[in-house]
Structures are given as C-alpha cells and as structure tokens.
Amino acid sequence: LTLCGITTYLSQMSIYRKQCQRDITNVASYLASLAAAEGEDFIRYKDFYEAHYDKVDIPVDASEYLSYKEEFESLFAKRYPGKTFNKDISFEELDEDVQKAWFIYYHLYWLLTYEQARADFNLPYTYFLIPNDVDHTNVYMIDGERNSRADHIAFVEENPQYKPFDHYQGDEDEYMYLNDEYSNPLEEHQVLWKTWETGEEQDGYKVWHNLWGDTYSYYAPVWIDHQKIGLTVAEVDIRDVNSDIMKNTISQLGLVFTVLLITLGSVMLYIRSVVILRVERLETNVKQYTTSKDSGVVKDIEKNIKGHDEITSLSEQFISMIIEIENYLKNLVKVNKALDEEKGNSVRLADMAFKDSLTGIRNRNAYENEVRKLEWDFKDGNTDFGFAVFDLDNLKTINDKYGHEQGNCAIRKLCETVCQVFMHSPVFRTGGDEFVAILRGHDHSNIDELIKEFNEQLETLQQDDTLEPWEKIRATVGTALYDADKDIGVDEVFKRAEHIMYESKKR
C-alpha cells in the first residue's frame, strides 16, 4: 500500500508536469506563427513601439480592440479622404496622430490575443520579448502582466534593483506602462539567449525562481522575411510536492494498513461459526459489488453490522469505501468530459497546423503525412496512384508589377482552378506557387481528360476580359502515374511528375 501510494503520487505529478511543458511548447510556437504570418505589419508595429512607446497613451483596462480600430479608420478617412491604407498611402506617410491610433488598436489586438491564449491553457504568463544581445537585456513588448504607469513607479520603489531599467512615462493610473525592460545575464539564462542566437527553438526550458513565482519558460523565435524579430514566450507554474499532501497520503495509507492488521488479528482470535458466517456474508456482498457495481449492496452489508467487533468495523469500512468509489466514479465522469473538451481544443489546433492560411487547403505538413500513408499503401501492394504537380507562371512578374496582394490573388485563383478540376483528389499547397494533387481512383483513371479540362479552363480565363490581369493566370502542370518499369517507390513517381512540369515550364 505504501509503495503503491508513493508511486501513484509521483507518477501523476510527472504526468502533470510533462503535460504543462507540452502546453507551453505548443502555445509559444503557435503565437510565434501568428506573428510571423502578419509579416510587414508586425515589423512596423515593433519599430513604432521601440521609437514611440513613451508617447502613446493606452488605457490599462481596455478589454477589446475593435472600437480602437474604428477610431483609427475614422481618423484615417477624415485626414486622407478617398485613400486606402497601405495601398494609396504608406504607414510612414501618415501623420503622427493617425500612426498612434493605428498602434493603439494593433497593440491591444496582440495583447488580447496573448491573454486569450493564456486563459485557454490556464498559463500564468505569455509575452513577446525584444532581446538585446549586446547588454543582455529584454524588453517586454507584449507583456504578460498589465501594469499602469503608477503601479510601475510603486514597483520600482519597492524593488530598487530594477531602477536602472526604468523608463519614466508618467504616473497615471489609467494608462499602460510600456517597454518594461529587465536584465537577463547570459550565464543565468542560457536557454533564452541560445534560442535568440540560433534562431531555433530549444529542447530545454528556463526555470524561473523570482518574485513573480516559480515557472518553466519556453521560447519560440519569430522570423519575418529572414529577419529575427523577437521571442514568443509561454510559462507554466512549477508545482512542488506539497508537504501537506504527502503527510495526508501517508496518514491515510497508515490508517488502512492498521485496519487490515486489526481485522486479521480479530479473525484469528474469533474463529467461531458466527464469525465465519458473518465473514462469508460480507465476502458475498463484496463479490456482488465487484461483479455488479450495484451500490444497493450497502443495505445488505448494514444487516451484517452487529455489536462493536472487528467485522462490524470492516463492514463499515466497506460501506465507506463503496460510497467513496461511487463518488469517485461520478467525479471521473466529469473529468472525462473535461478531457473530451480538451481533446477538441487539441484537434482544432492540429487542424490549424495542417491548413494553409492563404488558400484554405491543406499545407505541406498535411502533404507529407498523406505521402507517408501513400507509402504504407504502396508497401501493401496498392500501386494505382500518381501525382499532378502545378506551378503558377510569372508570379514574380505579377508581384513586381501589381503587388504581392495581387500575387496572392493569382495563387488563390490557381488553387481554385485545380480544386475544381481535380475535385476527387486531395490537393496541397507545397510551396509559394506550387500545388500537388495525389491522383487515385477516378482522377487516376481519367488523368488525360482532366489535364485537358484544366488547360481549357486556363484558356477561358485568358480570354475573359472581365478579369483583372493577375486573374488571367497561366500555369504549368506535370503528371506521372506509377509505372513498375520506371518507379521503385512513391518518391520516384513524384520526381517524374515534377521533372515533366519543369521541362514543360522551360519549353
């Protein structure tokens, strides 16, 4: 009983700790991918933050960002009537008031996004760091804890060791203190600085023991246009073994062990027929419960309670045990329900990991998973498959002449055309302007007709004068079906299709 209790206690603590570490890894990586997806807007946000953080007033109690976005759009429309932001006029050309309005709504959007991720996974902190590897300091651009300017002044007064990193911005209660900066020496924060130096996520975690608590920290670098922007961080509390829990566990185990010893001694002292009969009845009741799990057996056990001897005590303990088991099962149902809800959240995160954000179809991660399944089927003798590789022509010309948004429009147009024609095949975006369809079944058998239909649709787009120039797309396609005389595996079939596509593009 003692070994079982200790082993169960420690194993559950270990499982909990590993789950928490998985949570912060996933949350940090997910938030980093969101920032990277913003591209130039996030870089502009960071640059403005660093240059003007002390000139912007953001309400510390703001609970939404949409009204601030509307204020920006209204002010922009008033100052620049008839113009479109980021199209007719760039951010740098805006006047200071409009820039500040944009920054306020954009900062609140990201602050609320980080806070929502923290709430969803019950984490104490999520924040975005701007590291300075010259003096090994970090600026908390998106802070894990909102502080007013007045609160910050009080904090520095109580903790003078942080005064060298103070940036005075006022003493108001209603506005946020921004650009919170702290020193993180290299020798004490190796995981943080190795992540920043290499630009890659590390296997290890930083363990913090400070006035904000005991936490594990995981760091995920944010890359935009081959440039390191900062680090996304997620933290989880370290729950040390509680001494009270340990004492209670030992006490309960000792009580049960004592009852068992008393019961055994009593049985040896009272070997009499009446005792034996009562023990047999109790045994029957317990077997009945273990077989049927019917708590109504408690009434039968109560009939066996006579006097104040050890069998009565044992019967009462069994009644208590059955009642506790019933309560435990009810609680277990609640826990399973909570786990099912958590599983649903994990499935939604997994869907996002395998979905292309630009086109809405599956991405390269999903494609690689599908290829692995295809390789398993191939080993089982299923060889009726092939690949169709599509590549958008002149994407660089479209981007240079019309802009990247029009280039994205052209990519989406190609995706739509491929999905319409190859409706029976899974289609993946595997690169910037490259798509792959895995051919099986109907599309495998009718590949020639489908390629003809695909080319005809492209020709129709070329002749449609209602379309914009970037919507009149051209694309090159290469196809290959498995041929036992040419291919030894799935990869060879794909390479043939890709080679045919590149040769067609050259021609």
C-alpha positions, 0 to 999 in steps of 0.5 A: 500500500505504501509503495503503491501510494508513493508511486501513484503520487509521483507518477501523476505529478510527472504526468502533470508536469510533462503535460504543462511543458507540452502546453507551453511548447505548443502555445509559444510556437503557435503565437510565434506563427501568428506573428510571423504570418502578419509579416510587414505589419508586425515589423512596423508595429515593433519599430513604432513601439521601440521609437514611440512607446513613451508617447502613446497613451493606452488605457490599462483596462481596455478589454477589446480592440475593435472600437480602437480600430474604428477610431483609427479608420475614422481618423484615417478617412477624415485626414486622407479622404478617398485613400486606402491604407497601405495601398494609396498611402504608406504607414510612414506617410501618415501623420503622427496622430493617425500612426498612434491610433493605428498602434493603439488598436494593433497593440491591444489586438496582440495583447488580447490575443496573448491573454486569450491564449493564456486563459485557454491553457490556464498559463500564468504568463505569455509575452513577446520579448525584444532581446538585446544581445549586446547588454543582455537585456529584454524588453517586454513588448507584449507583456504578460502582466498589465501594469499602469504607469503608477503601479510601475513607479510603486514597483520600482520603489519597492524593488530598487534593483530594477531602477536602472531599467526604468523608463519614466512615462508618467504616473497615471493610473489609467494608462499602460506602462510600456517597454518594461525592460529587465536584465537577463545575464547570459550565464543565468539564462542560457536557454533564452539567449541560445534560442535568440542566437540560433534562431531555433527553438530549444529542447530545454526550458528556463526555470524561473525562481523570482518574485513573480513565482516559480515557472518553466519558460519556453521560447519560440523565435519569430522570423519575418522575411529572414529577419529575427524579430523577437521571442514568443514566450509561454510559462507554466507554474512549477508545482512542488510536492506539497508537504501537506499532501504527502503527510495526508497520503501517508496518514491515510495509507497508515490508517488502512494498513492498521485496519487490515492488521486489526481485522486479521488479528480479530479473525484469528482470535474469533474463529467461531461459526458466527464469525465465519458466517458473518465473514462469508456474508460480507465476502458475498456482498463484496463479490456482488459489488465487484461483479455488479457495481450495484451500490444497493449492496450497502443495505445488505452489508448494514444487516451484517453490522452487529455489536462493536467487533472487528467485522462490524468495523470492516463492514463499515469500512466497506460501506465507506469505501463503496460510497467513496468509489461511487463518488469517485466514479461520478467525479471521473465522469466529469473529468472525462468530459473535461478531457473530451473538451480538451481533446477538441481544443487539441484537434482544432489546433492540429487542424490549424497546423495542417491548413494553409492560411492563404488558400484554405487547403491543406499545407505541406505538413498535411502533404507529407503525412498523406505521402507517408500513408501513400507509402504504407499503401504502396508497401501493401501492394496498392500501386494505382496512384500518381501525382499532378504537380502545378506551378503558377507562371510569372508570379514574380512578374505579377508581384513586381508589377501589381503587388504581392496582394495581387500575387496572392490573388493569382495563387488563390485563383490557381488553387481554385482552378485545380480544386475544381478540376481535380475535385476527387483528389486531395490537393496541397499547397507545397510551396509559394506557387506550387500545388500537388494533387495525389491522383487515385481512383477516378482522377487516376483513371481519367488523368488525360481528360482532366489535364485537358479540362484544366488547360481549357479552363486556363484558356477561358480565363485568358480570354475573359476580359472581365478579369483583372490581369493577375486573374488571367493566370497561366500555369504549368502542370506535370503528371506521372502515374506509377509505372513498375518499369520506371518507379521503385517507390512513391518518391520516384513517381513524384520526381517524374511528375515534377521533372515533366512540369519543369521541362514543360515550364522551360519549353 
